[in-house]
Every structure is written in C-alpha cells, then in structure tokens.
Amino acid sequence: MSADARTIVGVTFDQWGRAGDYSIDPQRVQTVPGTLVIVESRRGVRMGRVTTPPRAAAESGGGRIRRVVRVAGRKDFDTQEAALAREPEAFRLALTLIRERGLALKLLKVLLDGIAGRATFFVAAPDKLQMGDLGTVLGERLGLRVEVRQLGLRDMAKTVGGVGRCGRELCCSTHLTDYPRTSIRMAKDQNLSLNDDRTSGVCGRPMCCLAYEHEHYKELRTWLPRLGKRARTADGTLEGKVIGVDAMRLEFTLLTDDYKRHKVPARAWERNIDKEVPEPENTSRPAAQASAPTAPPPPDPPASASKKKPARRRRRRPKKDRDS
C-alpha cells in the first residue's frame, strides 16, 4: 500500500499517552478519532488509537513519519485479548525471578502487546539498578521481546493510579498527556500552605493542579501591591505596610503606623487610579443560602418541667440485716 505522505493522523498507544503523527492514505484507510488501527512504529507493528482527523503533513513537525497500515480487524482484537490474558502469568514469573536474584526493586505493572509480540515490565527502585539477565530470561520464558522499564516518581503514580487529595482519580492517570511544570512559587502565589503534605501529590512532587489556575492568579496579583511593601490609598487617607494579599477578592490588608488593620480593595490603591480594575471573584455564599429562612427556636419549657426531681437513692440495708 502506498501511503500518501501529505496526509497524517495522530495515533496514541496509551489511554492518555502522547499522540504521534503517522501518514495515512485516506483513499484506502478511512478513520475517525477513536478508530483502532495497525501502524508501523519504532517498536514494530502495533495497535493504536486515532486521536485526530486527517490533516495536511505541513502542520506537523519534521522528521520521519511512519505510516498507518490498516484498520484493526477481529483477528487483531483476538490476538490482543490473548496477550492480555497472559499478563497475570507474566507478572508472577517476573516476581519469582526478582526474588530469586534478590533485586531491590518493586514490580508495578506488566503490559503485553500481542500485535508487536512485546512485553513491558514497569519496576521501581530507589536508585538506578542493574537488572542483569532479568530481561533475557523473561524473554526466553515468554517467547516475546521484553523491555524492563524503571520508572520515576511521577511515572509511578501515572502507571499505578490512585486518588488525590481532592477525592478524584489522579490527573496524570486519567487525562494528562504531559506533566505541567510546577513549583512551590505557584503555591505562594495562590496563598496556599507551604507544608509539603498540603502542596504535594501522592508522588511526592508539587501537585499538577497548581499549574491549572496559576496564570489567572498571576494576572490578579498585578492589581495588588506586593506583600511586605508600603502602600497608600488613592485618597491618601490610609498608608502603611501590606501584611496580607487576597487575589481572589482583589483586596489587601494594610497595617497603618498606629498598628490598625484595614481591608483595602484593589481599586482603592493609588497605582490603580484611572484603571479598569476587574471585578473580584464571588467568594461569599449564594444569596439563596444566605437568605434562607431559619427554623424558629423551640419554646421554653414550663417552669415545672424545667426542674427535675433528684433521683432517689436506694438505702442499703446494714450487713447484719442482710445476713439474717
């Protein structure tokens, strides 16, 4: 089949992995996003999922573009299902070999690709570890090409999965294709606690979600004075040191020279004169909840019922009477 190199599609091999560009002949192979196809990849013939509609090759980057061979059929699905059924066996075999060799590593996951005839073993170790003949023995026992991949902290969380602080599944194992650049500075800009337990994910690195709204916080903080600097209101009635900044409410706390605290909106800052300051975020409760009627207090109990009679204590009989 002669593929048309001017038309390409995006194809990924993982659920949320990064998609690569593959050339396709739209006259012979018709696909839509979500179609399972057989492609020629760097690791041989593999099954992947189409992620983009066909487009011109000029929109992609340079380098060699491999091709889409065909749309996956029933035989391909049966081959892949048979490989998935062997994954528990491969996991137990790898676990046995690791224990026999005394390797200080943890086996996380095993993926078998029946189309490519390949098995990938994901392991974790505190340091870079020499696997020895582990991959060779596994390949001989399974009759497949074997790759043993040692993962980092974030890759471990992505591969194993889990639940984050928010109560939802980890972003890296559900929808993220790339790890965003995060730092403790993002937590500072968002007025979050710098405690590692509050700003770190299950991988021990700063949470990926810190990067989601960071640009919005940075834009809001441009309308506010910096923490620790001196500031003055536009009318000159208040002047002092900035001891607090709330970006979402667009206000800052000013400590005047007489040691009094004042909440000042951003539009009242002298540097925002004649500027269109955006409206602050609505951080209060909804009006419907605030104005909800409250139940009347219960009536006071009658005076006679409010005073309870003390419990009557039972007199114990003398010992000599109990013995008689």
C-alpha positions as CSV (number, residue, x, y, z in Angstrom):
1,M,0.0,0.0,0.0
2,S,1.4,3.4,-1.0
3,A,0.6,5.8,1.8
4,D,0.0,9.5,1.0
5,A,2.8,11.3,2.8
6,R,0.9,14.6,2.6
7,T,-1.9,13.4,4.9
8,I,-1.3,12.4,8.5
9,V,-3.3,11.5,11.7
10,G,-2.4,11.4,15.3
11,V,-2.1,8.0,17.0
12,T,-1.6,7.0,20.6
13,F,-0.8,3.7,22.2
14,D,-1.8,4.5,25.8
15,Q,-5.1,5.7,27.1
16,W,-3.8,9.2,27.8
17,G,-0.4,9.0,26.2
18,R,1.1,11.5,23.8
19,A,0.0,11.1,20.3
20,G,2.4,10.8,17.4
21,D,2.0,11.6,13.7
22,Y,1.5,8.8,11.2
23,S,1.0,9.1,7.4
24,I,-2.2,7.7,6.0
25,D,-3.8,7.1,2.6
26,P,-7.3,8.5,3.0
27,Q,-8.5,6.7,-0.1
28,R,-7.7,3.2,1.2
29,V,-7.8,3.7,5.0
30,Q,-10.7,5.7,6.4
31,T,-10.5,6.6,10.1
32,V,-12.1,8.9,12.6
33,P,-10.9,9.8,16.1
34,G,-11.3,6.7,18.2
35,T,-10.6,4.2,15.4
36,L,-8.2,1.4,16.3
37,V,-5.5,1.0,13.6
38,I,-2.4,-1.0,12.9
39,V,0.7,1.2,12.4
40,E,4.4,0.8,11.7
41,S,6.1,2.2,14.8
42,R,9.7,2.3,16.1
43,R,8.9,-0.8,18.1
44,G,7.4,-2.7,15.2
45,V,3.8,-3.2,14.1
46,R,1.5,-2.1,16.9
47,M,-2.2,-1.3,17.5
48,G,-3.0,2.3,18.3
49,R,-6.0,4.6,18.6
50,V,-6.5,7.5,16.2
51,T,-6.8,10.8,18.1
52,T,-7.2,13.5,15.3
53,P,-8.9,13.7,11.9
54,P,-6.7,13.5,8.8
55,R,-4.8,16.8,8.2
56,A,-2.0,18.1,6.0
57,A,1.5,17.0,6.9
58,A,2.8,20.6,6.8
59,E,1.0,21.2,10.2
60,S,3.2,18.6,12.0
61,G,6.9,18.8,12.9
62,G,9.8,17.5,10.9
63,G,11.4,14.0,11.0
64,R,10.4,10.7,9.6
65,I,6.6,10.0,9.6
66,R,5.7,6.3,9.7
67,R,2.5,5.0,8.2
68,V,-0.9,3.6,9.1
69,V,-1.1,0.1,7.7
70,R,-4.8,-0.7,8.1
71,V,-7.8,-0.5,10.4
72,A,-7.7,-3.2,13.1
73,G,-9.9,-6.2,12.5
74,R,-11.3,-9.1,14.5
75,K,-8.2,-11.1,14.2
76,D,-6.1,-8.3,15.7
77,F,-8.6,-8.0,18.6
78,D,-8.4,-11.7,19.3
79,T,-4.6,-11.6,19.3
80,Q,-4.6,-8.7,21.7
81,E,-7.1,-10.3,24.1
82,A,-5.0,-13.5,24.2
83,A,-2.0,-11.4,25.1
84,L,-3.9,-9.6,27.9
85,A,-4.9,-13.0,29.3
86,R,-1.2,-13.8,29.8
87,E,-0.4,-10.7,31.8
88,P,-1.1,-12.3,35.3
89,E,1.2,-15.2,34.3
90,A,4.0,-12.9,33.2
91,F,3.6,-10.8,36.4
92,R,4.0,-13.9,38.6
93,L,7.0,-15.1,36.6
94,A,8.8,-11.7,36.9
95,L,8.1,-11.6,40.6
96,T,9.6,-15.0,41.1
97,L,12.7,-14.1,39.1
98,I,13.2,-10.9,41.0
99,R,13.0,-12.7,44.4
100,E,15.4,-15.4,43.2
101,R,18.0,-12.8,42.2
102,G,17.5,-10.6,45.3
103,L,16.9,-7.5,43.3
104,A,15.9,-4.5,45.4
105,L,13.1,-3.3,43.1
106,K,9.3,-3.3,43.1
107,L,7.3,-4.7,40.2
108,L,4.5,-2.3,39.4
109,K,2.8,-3.4,36.2
110,V,3.1,-5.7,33.2
111,L,1.8,-4.8,29.7
112,L,1.7,-7.4,26.9
113,D,1.3,-6.3,23.3
114,G,0.2,-9.3,21.2
115,I,0.4,-7.4,17.8
116,A,4.0,-6.3,18.4
117,G,5.0,-9.5,20.3
118,R,6.4,-7.4,23.1
119,A,6.2,-7.4,26.9
120,T,6.9,-4.3,29.0
121,F,7.7,-4.7,32.8
122,F,7.4,-1.5,34.9
123,V,9.6,-1.5,38.0
124,A,10.5,1.0,40.7
125,A,13.8,1.2,42.7
126,P,15.3,3.9,44.9
127,D,18.4,4.2,42.6
128,K,19.5,3.2,39.2
129,L,19.7,-0.5,39.3
130,Q,21.4,-3.1,37.0
131,M,18.8,-5.7,36.0
132,G,21.4,-8.3,34.9
133,D,19.9,-11.1,32.8
134,L,16.3,-10.4,34.1
135,G,15.0,-9.2,30.7
136,T,16.8,-12.0,28.8
137,V,15.3,-14.8,31.0
138,L,11.8,-13.3,30.8
139,G,12.0,-13.1,27.0
140,E,13.0,-16.8,26.8
141,R,10.3,-17.9,29.1
142,L,7.5,-15.9,27.5
143,G,8.7,-16.1,23.9
144,L,8.4,-12.3,23.5
145,R,10.6,-9.3,23.2
146,V,10.9,-7.9,26.7
147,E,11.7,-4.4,28.0
148,V,12.2,-3.7,31.7
149,R,11.5,0.0,32.3
150,Q,12.5,1.7,35.6
151,L,10.0,4.5,36.4
152,G,10.5,7.8,38.2
153,L,8.2,9.1,41.0
154,R,5.6,10.8,38.7
155,D,5.6,7.9,36.2
156,M,4.9,5.5,39.1
157,A,1.8,7.4,40.1
158,K,0.7,7.6,36.4
159,T,1.2,3.8,35.9
160,V,-0.3,2.6,39.2
161,G,-3.0,5.3,39.6
162,G,-4.7,6.4,42.8
163,V,-6.9,9.0,44.4
164,G,-5.7,12.6,45.1
165,R,-6.4,15.0,47.9
166,C,-9.5,16.2,46.1
167,G,-11.1,12.8,46.2
168,R,-10.9,12.2,42.5
169,E,-8.6,9.9,40.4
170,L,-5.1,11.3,39.7
171,C,-4.9,13.7,36.8
172,C,-1.8,12.0,35.4
173,S,-3.5,8.6,35.2
174,T,-6.8,9.9,33.7
175,H,-6.4,12.8,31.3
176,L,-2.9,14.4,31.4
177,T,-0.6,13.6,28.4
178,D,2.3,15.8,29.7
179,Y,3.3,16.7,33.2
180,P,3.0,20.5,33.8
181,R,5.8,22.5,35.3
182,T,5.0,23.1,38.9
183,S,6.9,24.8,41.8
184,I,6.5,26.0,45.3
185,R,6.3,29.5,43.9
186,M,2.9,28.6,42.5
187,A,1.6,27.7,46.0
188,K,2.9,31.0,47.3
189,D,1.1,33.0,44.5
190,Q,-2.2,31.1,45.4
191,N,-1.8,31.8,49.2
192,L,-1.6,28.0,49.9
193,S,0.2,26.4,52.8
194,L,3.8,25.6,52.0
195,N,3.6,22.4,54.1
196,D,4.8,19.5,51.9
197,D,1.7,17.4,52.8
198,R,-0.7,20.1,51.5
199,T,1.0,21.0,48.2
200,S,2.5,17.6,47.2
201,G,0.7,14.8,45.4
202,V,1.0,11.1,46.0
203,C,4.2,11.1,44.0
204,G,5.8,13.5,46.5
205,R,6.2,16.3,43.9
206,P,4.2,19.5,43.7
207,M,0.6,18.8,42.6
208,C,0.0,19.2,38.9
209,C,-3.2,21.1,39.6
210,L,-1.2,24.0,40.9
211,A,-0.5,24.9,37.3
212,Y,-4.1,24.9,36.2
213,E,-5.1,28.4,37.5
214,H,-1.6,29.9,38.1
215,E,-1.8,32.3,35.2
216,H,-5.1,33.6,36.4
217,Y,-3.6,34.2,39.9
218,K,-0.6,36.0,38.4
219,E,-2.9,38.3,36.4
220,L,-4.9,39.2,39.5
221,R,-1.9,39.9,41.6
222,T,-0.7,42.6,39.1
223,W,-3.6,44.7,40.5
224,L,-2.4,44.4,44.1
225,P,0.7,45.6,46.0
226,R,3.4,43.2,46.9
227,L,3.4,41.6,50.4
228,G,5.7,43.5,52.8
229,K,5.8,46.7,50.8
230,R,4.3,50.0,51.8
231,A,1.2,51.2,50.0
232,R,-1.2,54.1,50.1
233,T,-4.9,54.5,49.1
234,A,-5.8,56.9,46.2
235,D,-7.4,59.4,48.5
236,G,-4.3,59.4,50.9
237,T,-6.3,58.5,54.0
238,L,-4.5,55.2,54.6
239,E,-0.9,54.4,54.3
240,G,1.1,51.5,55.8
241,K,2.7,48.1,55.3
242,V,1.0,45.4,53.3
243,I,0.6,42.4,55.5
244,G,-1.9,40.4,53.5
245,V,-3.0,39.9,49.9
246,D,-6.1,38.1,48.7
247,A,-6.0,37.7,44.9
248,M,-9.5,36.2,44.5
249,R,-11.2,39.0,46.4
250,L,-8.9,41.6,44.9
251,E,-8.1,43.2,48.2
252,F,-5.1,43.6,50.6
253,T,-4.6,44.2,54.3
254,L,-2.9,47.4,55.3
255,L,-1.2,47.9,58.7
256,T,-1.0,51.6,59.4
257,D,1.5,53.3,61.6
258,D,-0.9,53.2,64.5
259,Y,-1.0,49.4,64.3
260,K,-4.5,49.2,62.9
261,R,-5.5,46.8,60.2
262,H,-7.6,47.8,57.2
263,K,-9.1,45.8,54.4
264,V,-8.5,47.8,51.2
265,P,-10.0,46.9,47.8
266,A,-7.6,46.9,44.8
267,R,-9.4,49.8,43.1
268,A,-8.6,52.0,46.1
269,W,-4.8,51.5,45.6
270,E,-3.1,54.7,44.4
271,R,-1.5,52.9,41.5
272,N,-4.9,51.8,40.1
273,I,-6.2,55.3,39.6
274,D,-8.0,55.7,36.3
275,K,-7.6,51.9,35.6
276,E,-10.3,49.4,34.9
277,V,-9.8,47.0,37.8
278,P,-11.6,43.7,37.2
279,E,-14.4,42.6,39.5
280,P,-13.4,40.4,42.4
281,E,-14.4,36.7,42.4
282,N,-17.6,35.8,44.2
283,T,-16.2,34.0,47.3
284,S,-19.3,34.6,49.6
285,R,-22.2,32.2,50.0
286,P,-25.0,32.3,47.4
287,A,-27.8,34.7,48.2
288,A,-30.3,31.9,48.2
289,Q,-28.5,30.2,51.0
290,A,-27.8,33.4,52.9
291,S,-31.5,34.5,52.9
292,A,-32.9,31.0,53.6
293,P,-35.4,31.2,56.5
294,T,-34.2,29.6,59.7
295,A,-36.4,27.5,61.9
296,P,-37.9,29.3,64.9
297,P,-36.2,28.4,68.2
298,P,-38.1,25.8,70.3
299,P,-40.4,27.2,73.0
300,D,-39.1,27.5,76.5
301,P,-40.1,24.5,78.7
302,P,-42.6,25.2,81.5
303,A,-41.2,26.1,84.9
304,S,-42.5,22.9,86.4
305,A,-40.8,20.7,83.8
306,S,-37.5,22.6,83.9
307,K,-36.8,21.4,87.4
308,K,-36.4,17.7,87.7
309,K,-36.7,15.9,90.9
310,P,-33.4,14.4,92.1
311,A,-33.1,10.7,91.7
312,R,-34.0,8.8,94.9
313,R,-31.1,6.9,96.3
314,R,-31.7,3.4,97.5
315,R,-30.7,2.9,101.1
316,R,-28.5,-0.1,101.6
317,R,-29.5,-2.4,104.4
318,P,-27.0,-3.0,107.1
319,K,-24.9,-6.0,106.8
320,K,-26.3,-7.7,109.9
321,D,-29.8,-7.4,108.4
322,R,-28.7,-8.9,105.1
323,D,-27.2,-11.9,106.8
324,S,-30.3,-12.7,108.8
